[in-house]
Amino acid sequence: MWYQTKATELLGIQYPIMQGPFGGNLSSIALTSTVSNAGGLGGYGAYTLSPQEIVEVDRQLKAATNKPYNINLWVSDTDVPNEGLTDSRFEEVRKTFQPYFDELGIPFPEKPAPFQTRFENQVQVILDLKPKVFSFMFGVPSVGILEECRKRGIVTIGAATTLDEALFLEAAGVDMIIASGFEAGGHRPSFLASAELSITGSFVLLQLIREKVKVPVIAAGGIANGKGVAAALALGASAAQVGTAFLATDESNALPIHRQMLFSDAAKYTTLSRAYTGRLGRGISSRIAKEMIGKEQQILPFPLQTTIMSSLRTAALEQEKWDMILFWGGQISPLLKHTKAATLMASLIEETTDYFNQL
């Protein structure tokens, strides 16, 4: 059967369908557990959470499902240089973004405080909780961390945007690799070269990686229906990860307007931008994203850019200035159909089954 793959065996799931783990408070217990209970692998993005919050999320997930699920962290969660943010650099950025704050009638934020990485404390909680799956982006955990995961029976999954990154992940000893194509919504999880140079399409990237690595490969980016899942499997993927389609369901923690936008005509137009967080990510095109093209040097490094843009986003939401917000979403958005996670999951399984039965 099409759903019996190395991934399903390794992950202990029925179907090789994974839900993308959304960061930035977009994940939910309801969505993650719904996908896992339906035989796939639900995912929860936890990179913004404190260790205590991760413990609580895990407790709620265990209460909502007795099936495997995935908790995701970012290995590198800051791009701020060692010397920190200079006053002159902040002033340059303030001059660039001040007109947007003036338009909304809100003050420009104070200079962001220094950011302290949280990954080491977060990953210790993962080791203690022992979820079935620990996935990560923007780098590779240390050899010691990966070894501890193996000892504790935690399956490790790393994200690659290039063949070089996939080879690096395999050499480090990860159990599975996500081939993250540039069609995908959200951040580009590049870590060996700049994200702007790591924009290979999903199915090309899948084939390149599948040809060169021995561990199972998961296709991600531009997959929202059963035909997409079937295509990924036909090209050698051991599983398919679906992001935007699950983000658009009622069970996700996306705002109602965000979900509405993913089903609107605006979703036909997406763009990659650093303007909102400091890291390159894909969302529905916005005025600010368009106007900041070519001005990337006037954007603060991640996550300081997020700090100054959070109040702008809040004000834009309150004033319904939707064109000032970058709603995360992938290029596949115009094909979205389902607003319920269980219905989407059932459709993915049915369509994939029908496709292979017709062969």
Disulfide bonds with the S-S distance in Angstrom:
none
